[in-house]
Amino acid sequence: MRRVLRTFWTVLREVAFALSAQPSRPGASPAERANKAAQAERLRQAPEATLLDAARQVGAQGAKATLGQPTPAARRRS
């Protein structure tokens, strides 16, 4: 009986938290923490962006827009 009441209370508490848009547990879940750590590691390993790289990319996008060519992002959407 005690286990049933505890389970009922847990379900009721979770439903109340869900209806009030509040997290039921503080902090990130282990999966979220692992994803965040992996993303941070990928960012550390990524090469630094230089001004020349940015200018090259802007120039390429401008040339494609001038010629009416779709960008890779536009091709993926269609």
C-alpha positions as CSV (number, residue, x, y, z in Angstrom):
1,M,0.0,0.0,0.0
2,R,2.8,2.3,0.9
3,R,4.5,1.7,-2.5
4,V,1.2,2.4,-4.3
5,L,0.8,5.7,-2.5
6,R,4.4,6.7,-3.1
7,T,4.0,6.0,-6.8
8,F,0.7,7.8,-7.0
9,W,2.3,10.8,-5.3
10,T,5.2,10.8,-7.7
11,V,2.9,10.7,-10.7
12,L,0.8,13.5,-9.3
13,R,3.9,15.6,-8.6
14,E,5.3,15.0,-12.1
15,V,1.9,15.9,-13.7
16,A,1.8,19.1,-11.6
17,F,5.3,20.1,-12.6
18,A,4.5,19.3,-16.3
19,L,1.3,21.4,-16.2
20,S,3.2,24.4,-14.6
21,A,6.1,24.0,-17.2
22,Q,8.7,23.4,-14.4
23,P,11.5,20.8,-14.5
24,S,10.9,17.9,-12.1
25,R,14.6,17.6,-11.4
26,P,17.2,20.4,-11.1
27,G,20.0,20.5,-13.6
28,A,20.6,18.8,-16.9
29,S,20.1,15.1,-17.4
30,P,23.2,12.9,-18.0
31,A,22.5,12.7,-21.7
32,E,22.3,16.5,-21.9
33,R,25.5,16.9,-20.0
34,A,27.3,14.4,-22.3
35,N,26.0,16.3,-25.4
36,K,27.1,19.6,-24.0
37,A,30.6,18.2,-23.2
38,A,30.9,16.7,-26.7
39,Q,29.9,20.0,-28.3
40,A,32.4,21.9,-26.3
41,E,35.1,19.4,-27.3
42,R,34.2,19.8,-31.0
43,L,34.4,23.5,-30.6
44,R,37.8,23.3,-29.0
45,Q,39.1,21.1,-31.8
46,A,37.6,23.2,-34.6
47,P,40.1,25.4,-36.4
48,E,39.8,29.1,-35.7
49,A,37.9,31.2,-38.2
50,T,40.0,34.0,-39.8
51,L,38.9,37.2,-41.4
52,L,40.1,35.8,-44.8
53,D,37.8,32.8,-44.4
54,A,34.8,35.0,-43.6
55,A,35.5,37.3,-46.5
56,R,35.9,34.3,-48.9
57,Q,32.5,32.9,-47.7
58,V,30.7,36.3,-48.1
59,G,32.2,36.7,-51.5
60,A,31.1,33.3,-52.6
61,Q,27.6,33.9,-51.3
62,G,27.5,37.3,-53.0
63,A,28.6,35.8,-56.3
64,K,26.0,33.0,-56.1
65,A,23.3,35.6,-55.4
66,T,24.4,37.7,-58.3
67,L,24.4,34.8,-60.7
68,G,21.1,33.4,-59.3
69,Q,22.6,30.2,-58.1
70,P,21.0,28.5,-55.1
71,T,23.1,28.1,-52.0
72,P,23.6,24.6,-50.4
73,A,21.2,25.6,-47.6
74,A,18.5,26.6,-50.2
75,R,19.0,23.3,-52.0
76,R,18.5,21.3,-48.8
77,R,15.2,23.1,-48.1
78,S,13.6,22.4,-51.5
